[in-house]
Amino acid sequence: MVDDKEKGLARGLTNYGDRDFSIYLRRSFASSMGYSQEVLKKPIVGIANSFSGFNNCHRHFPELLEAVKRGVLLGGGLPIEFPTISLGEVYLNPTSLKFRNLMSMDTEEMIRAQPIDAVVLMGGCDKTVPAQLMGAASADLPALQLVAGPMMTSRHGEERLGACTDCRRFWGKFRANEISAEEINQIESRLATTAGTCAVMGTASTMACITETLGMSLPGTAAIPAVHADRLRAGEATGLAAAQMIHNPIRPSQIITEKSVENAMRVLLALGGSTNAIIHLTAIAGRLGIRVSLERLNALSDTTPVLVNLKPVGSDYMEDFFYAGGMGAVLRELMPLLHLDTLTVTGGTLGDRLEEDPGYVDHRIISRADDPLEPQGGLVALFGNIAPRGAILKRSAADIRLFEKEGRAVVFNSLEDLAARVDDPDLDITEDDFMVLQNAGPKSASGMPEAGYLPIPKKLSSKGVKDMVRISDARMSGTAFGTIVLHVTPESSDGGVLGLVQNGDRIRLSVKNKSIELLVDDAELDSRRAKWATINDPLDTKRGYDRLYAEQVLQADEGCDFTILQPITTKVT
Ligand code: FES
């Protein structure tokens, strides 16, 4: 925790062994930026800005930043922006998840090291908001999250397009020879046409909604489109609230509690939200010693209705969700299931917020709790010998006809093996088989990529097969869909049973029983285990962050955070 005795520039001094000289030197250097001595006496709101030329989702941050600064000034604070690492989802190799913890460390340490009294976190693209919340939770300085907001949709002929469910939909059509190379090229520049995060209820939007539910962002701000003037007003209001928070400090540890995390799990389920969000929520809560249990997720899932009809599960987009009432409407529908005494960054409780909320809702987009889209939550955790610590299935995005099924395993032992063989016309596979991908978990060379959405082999997709059971220790994009079992834990490259599966083995999936079982007896598994060796490179062949990551990364059920970033004590929720 940061020492609060001093405010503004006098806080957290550089150590020269002479306190007064440290302040004098800092003020004189700050003066070189044109600040008057009067201004330098004000408390400081730091603004963690994750703008980057490698992050299209944050393209509008320069304008949004000005709105935040205006709000801080209105509140009597001095706004000072600082850059942090940015994680543009599609620009990072091997995967953005590998660098989420690095961004969280950057955010945490810069909040702690610099003279900041409160901080606004500007993020949006998938991993940036989790990274900022993880860092802010560990630094535990008053903090408000401001999200980028979603992109607007576009058009291709008569069809409405939005990144990135439609990216996958059209790419699937192209692979199945339903559209030409010329048409897929035209669509390429029509999928993502404005600033902002993906236009559907993918990971970024799910995390924005979860952040608002936790109470870490201002009410009503999660779904405002990136290019809407309300987004700038949200920036101004966030800056103002941050400046006011200096005089009435509320810390992330008061906001992110067992109760607010449970509220967030309810919302994740009601949104039919991204599977990635369970990893991120686990990591954020974990920073404050709160353990998210997958058994608890299942219990909540049984009693939480799916209310929101957005892609990839439904038919609508984030801008529709915003105009339909956004998170206020969802939270009001869920009210009987929520803990209403949780604190938010406004200083009021969730219950206070819902009482004040004006209450508009368009039930074509956000269903009534007593007439939901689905009676049970969008995610379910599966357990069994292949996943003793759990696996995740997004049942709201899966084909119900595959929920109770036994199949023959067709195994790919790496992403490279998958790429080399999946479209081989001689591949021995039918639509009743289960595709299994190994060595794609957090410790693997691929760093748990969003590769769990294994492509349907061309020999089957060209015959019209749209879905099959696919099992891996990888993740799946929040914008993807299908009967896809993900996050198998422990992972295959670290000795998990998934790594022992062989071609021709039988696997039984039962969503009703929340189970996934490899139908191979223990003696045979023991014999395979005796011959098994990881294909991961040895630690002593790695250096720098790559080495730190390989040594420290935890499994999916622990949020893929680092061991060294955990607090000392852990409670279970
Ligand atoms: Fe940034 Fe989808 S690429 S949210």
Residues whose N, C-alpha, C, O or C-beta is under 5 A from the ligand:
A	BS01	FES	C57 E89 G124 C125 D126 T197 C198 A204
